Amino acid sequence: MSQTDVSVYLPMARSTAETPTREHLLQAAMEVFASKGYHGAAVDDIVAVSDTSKGAFYHYFPSKQGIFLTLMDALGELVEAGVERAVAGEKTALHKVEAALRIVLETAEAHRDLVRILLIEAVGLGPALERKRLDIHRRFTRVIRRHLDRAMEEGAIPRQDTTLAAQAWLGTLNEVITQWLSAGTGPLADRLPPLRTLLLRSIGAEVVRNPDLPRRHKGKRLRHG
C-alpha cells in the first residue's frame, strides 16, 4: 500500500456538487507532496495529477500553501478522531492515555511523508505554516492534558501541572517521531513499549504491563474522493 492510499474522508466544507473536484485536488496534493516534498511541489503538479485546471485549483485554494494547510488540518482531525475512538474502549484514564499514544504513532507511520513535511520541512517556511504547526501542537496538548487530568482525579497519578506534563509528552513524541523519520529504521510502533514506560514514569504513574499493548490496529489513512 502506498503512502497515499487512504481510507478516511476529510470533512466536507462545501456543497456535494462542488466536492468531487475539491477532493480530487486534495488527493492529488497528497500524492505530490508525498513524492516531491513541500519545496519541490508546484500547483502545476497538483493540477496535472488531479486532471483539473488552474482555474479549478484557485477556486478552492488560494495557493500551494493553502491546500497544504488544509491537509494539515485534516491530519490533525484524523489523529484526534482516532484518539477519541481508541480511548472510548478503555476503562481507566491511564489506559486511555496509552491508547492515545498508540494512535499518534500509528497515524504518523501511516502518513509518514505528510508528517515529515509538518515536523521537518515546515519549520521556517513562514508564519502561516508555523501558526498551523503551533495550533496542531496546542490541540494535541489539550487532548493529552484532558486525560492526564482524569488520571489525576482517579488517583492514578499524583497532583501535578498537567499542562506542563502534556507539553513535555508532546515534545517527547515529536522528537521520537522526528528521529524515526530521519533514521527510517523499523516500525514506529516498536518504540511504544519503552516510550510508554518512560512517559508514565515521568508523571509518577505505576508502570504495569498493559496486556492489550501488543495489539496493533491498522492506522487510519486520509482519503479524498
N, C-alpha and C positions, 0 to 999 in steps of 0.2 A: 504493500500500500504506500503510495507516495505521500509526501508531506502535505499535499493539498487535497487528498481525499478527505471528505468531510461528512459529518452525519448530524449536524445541528444547525438549524436555520438561525440567521440573525433576526432580531426584531425588525418588523417592517414599519417604516415610518411614513410611507406614502400609500396611496391607493393601490389596490391589487392590479389595476390596469397599468400602473407605472412600474410595478415591482419587477417584472421579468428583466427588463433592460438594466435596471439598477443592480439586480442580483447577478446578472452576467458580468457586469463591470466589477463588482466586488470579488467574484470568483476569479476573474482574470487578474485582478490586482493581487490577490493572494498568490497566484502562480508566479506572477512576475516578480513580486517582492521576494518570494521564497527562492527563486532561481538567480536573481540578479542583485539582491540586496537593495537597500533604500537608495544609496547613491547611484547604483547602476540602472535603476528602473526609470522609465520615462513614460509620460502619458501616452505617447505614440505606441509604446509596447503594450500597454493595457488595452488601448483601443483595438490594436491588431489581434490580440489574443481573444478579446471578447467579441470580435467581429461586429463592432458597432461603429460609431463615428465620434469625432471630437466634439461635435455639437451635442451628442447624447451624453458624453462624459461630463462636459461643463454644465449641462442641465442639472445633473445630480450632485456634482462635486466641484468645488472651486479650484482645486489644484491636486497635484500628486500628494502633497502633504495632507490635504483634506480627506482624501479617500483612505490614506494610511491611518489617520486619526480615527476614522470610522471603524476600521478593522481593529484598532487597539481597544476601542470601546467595547466592541463585540467580544474580544478575547477576555477582557475583564469581566464582562457579564457572564460569559461562559464559565469562568472559574467560580464566580460567586454562586451561580445556579447549581453547578456541580457540587460545591461545598454544601449547600443547603440540602440537596438530595441525599448526600452521603451522611450528614450529621443526623438527619431525620430518623435513620435506622439505628442510631446509637443511644444507649440509655444514660450514660454518665457524661458529665461535661468533659472529662479528660479524654474519653473515647471519641467524643465529638471533635475535639482538637486534633487528635491523631488522624481521624478521617479527613479533616480539612487539610492536614499536611500531605496526606496521600494524594488527594485530588490536585493540589497545587503542583506536585511533582509530576503526576501523570499527564496533566494538561500541558505542562512545559515540555514534556517529552513528545507529546503528540503534535505540538506546534513549535517544534524546535527552531525553525527558520524565522518565524514571526517573533518568537521570544528573543532570539539573538538580536534582531533589529531593535526591539524595545529596550533590552538591557545593555547592549553594547553599542550598536550603531547610532541609536537615537541620542546618545549623550553628546551634547554640544551642537545639536542640529538646529538650535533656535528656541526661542521662548515658548512657542506653541507646543512643540513636542515635549519640551521639558515640563510644561504645565500638565500635559497629559500623563507623563511618567509619574509626576508627584501626585496627581489625582488618583491614579490607579494604586499607588503605594498607600495613600490615605484610606482608600476603600478597603484594601486588604487588611490594613492595620485595625480598622474598625471591626471587621469580621473576627479577627483573632482576639481582640480585646473583649468582644462580647462573650465569647466562650470562656475566656480566662476569668471574666467577672463571675460567670456562672459557677466555674470550678471553685472560685474563692467562696462564693455563697454556700456551696455544698460542703465546704470544709476540706476539699481535696488538696488545696494549696494554701499556704499562709497568706495573710493580708499583705498586699504589696501594690505598687504603682503598676497597674495592668496596662496603661497606655505605654509606659516606658518598656515594659516587658514585651508587648506586642511589636513595638518598633524594633527591639533587639531581635525578636524572632524573624521579622520580615527581612532585616538586614542580613541575618544568617542565611535565610532561604535564597536571597538574591545572590549572595556570594557563592553558595554551593552550586546554584544553577549556572551562574556565570562561569565558574571554573569547569563545570561539566561541559558547557558549550565550547570552551576553549580546548579542553583536553579530548573530548569526544570519545571517551572510553567507557564501555559498559552501560547498562541501563541506568537511567537516573534513579529509578525506584529502588535500586540496590542500596542507595545511600539512606533510605528511610529508617531502617532499624537503628543504626548508630546516631543518626540525626535526631530521631525521637528521644533516645536516651539523653543526649546532650541537652535538648531543649526542655525536656521535663525536669531534669535536674536543675536547670537554670531558674526555674520558678518554685523550687522546693517541693516538687511532687514526688511521691513514692514511685519508683520505676518498677512496675510489674509487667511481665511479658503479656502482651495482648494476644490471645490465641487467634484473633482474626487478622493480625498484622500481615501474615504472608499472603492473604487473599488479595489478589490484584484484579481490579476491574479495568477493562479496556477504556482508555481515556477518550472522552468525548471530543469530537472534532467539529470545527466550524463547517457549515455548509451554506452555499449560496446557489440558489437556482437549481 
